[in-house]
Amino acid sequence: GAVVSQHPSRVICKSGTSVKIECRSLDFQATTMFWYRQFPKKSLMLMATSNEGSKATYEQGVEKDKFLINHASLTLSTLTVTSAHPEDSSFYICSARSDSNQPQHFGDGTRLSIL
Amino acid sequence: GQSLEQPSEVTAVEGAIVQINCTYQTSGFYGLSWYQQHDGGAPTFLSYNALDGLEETGRFSSFLSRSDSYGYLLLQELQMKDSASYFCAERTGANNLFFGTGTRLTVIP
């Protein structure tokens, strides 16, 4: 149980393009979803926390207008990287949990490459 | 702020035992988790310590000492497939995770 699906797994696009990444909880209702960013051989850095039906809470230094997060339902959160540039190239990972007493379950990540 | 430090790389022989340390400086500490991540994959949960002492789960064990702000992950009977990155992660009061710097384990024959 507790499966989180992330799509797409890999995307390559031109600079200036906006890219949407989806994170779905397949067998549970995720009241909270998290978005992380990971550079090669580095740790996972929390970008933002989203609760269903409310605005996301962004970590310090993360541009909310650059990384748009929508958590419109209990099974889906999306991260849109707007006007992506090469420096946005990274591995983006989502996680989800059903409530604050439950562990986070991670998606398989999305490797974003901006040319 | 929060800081969890780990050795960047560890190499060990197949069949051996290896210990990966994690020292932390945080506020509002609730517990320490350990995750394994293979290249390009999702982090997978290994173990969690809320209290001092040793937690054993098969070949993996994790230890926590709150007074020393220190924990470790112990991997026994190492297998080649254990080659991966290992992260300690602090559980915060909001039950969020703050990840450590990560340790890349290489298991050699």
Chai-1 contact restraints between the chains, C-beta under 6 A:
chainA,res_idxA,chainB,res_idxB,connection_type,confidence,min_distance_angstrom,max_distance_angstrom,comment,restraint_id
A,S43,B,F99,contact,1.0,0.0,6.0,A-B,restraint_1
A,S43,B,T101,contact,1.0,0.0,6.0,A-B,restraint_2
A,S43,B,G102,contact,1.0,0.0,6.0,A-B,restraint_3
A,L44,B,F99,contact,1.0,0.0,6.0,A-B,restraint_4
A,S100,B,N95,contact,1.0,0.0,6.0,A-B,restraint_5
A,F106,B,A42,contact,1.0,0.0,6.0,A-B,restraint_6
A,F106,B,P43,contact,1.0,0.0,6.0,A-B,restraint_7
A,D108,B,A42,contact,1.0,0.0,6.0,A-B,restraint_8
A,G109,B,A42,contact,1.0,0.0,6.0,A-B,restraint_9
